[in-house]
Amino acid sequence: MMSLLELEKGKEGRVVLIQAGRGLINKLDGLGIRPGVSVKKKSVSLVESPILISVGRTQIAIGRGMASKIMVETGKK
């Protein structure tokens, strides 16, 4: 298990845990990001910039702090 921030660009992972308070969990849920959902890391640019992910056919930019709270599994051990 690793954070979405640690996931390599171009790789896909399944959300297993969101380590955040109710407010952020609800916000992410509204974006379609919840445990059991597959997400793909599309791009990473500068150190302080958001990362681009895809959830289904939707692309979403999220901040690095938010991405660090989303724990994913890739299927690789």
Backbone hydrogen bonds, N-H to C=O, Kabsch-Sander energy under -0.5 kcal/mol:
donor,donor_aa,acceptor,acceptor_aa,energy
2,M,72,V,-2.3
4,L,67,A,-1.1
4,L,70,I,-2.5
5,L,67,A,-0.8
6,E,3,S,-0.8
7,L,3,S,-1.0
10,G,41,K,-3.5
11,K,8,E,-2.0
13,G,39,V,-2.7
14,R,73,E,-3.0
15,V,13,G,-0.5
15,V,37,V,-3.0
16,V,71,M,-2.9
17,L,71,M,-1.5
19,Q,17,L,-0.5
19,Q,69,K,-3.0
20,A,18,I,-1.6
25,I,21,G,-2.3
26,N,22,R,-2.6
27,K,23,G,-2.1
28,L,24,L,-2.9
29,D,25,I,-2.3
30,G,26,N,-2.0
31,L,27,K,-0.9
31,L,28,L,-0.6
32,G,29,D,-1.5
33,I,28,L,-2.8
34,R,32,G,-0.8
36,G,15,V,-3.5
37,V,34,R,-2.0
39,V,13,G,-3.0
40,K,54,S,-2.2
41,K,11,K,-2.3
42,K,40,K,-0.7
42,K,52,L,-2.7
43,S,52,L,-1.6
45,S,50,P,-0.5
49,S,46,L,-1.1
51,I,62,I,-2.8
52,L,43,S,-2.1
53,I,51,I,-0.5
53,I,60,I,-3.0
54,S,40,K,-2.5
55,V,58,T,-2.9
56,G,38,S,-0.5
58,T,55,V,-1.9
60,I,53,I,-3.0
62,I,51,I,-2.4
62,I,60,I,-0.5
67,A,63,G,-2.4
68,S,64,R,-2.0
69,K,65,G,-0.5
69,K,66,M,-1.3
70,I,67,A,-1.0
71,M,17,L,-3.3
71,M,69,K,-0.7
72,V,2,M,-3.6
73,E,14,R,-2.0
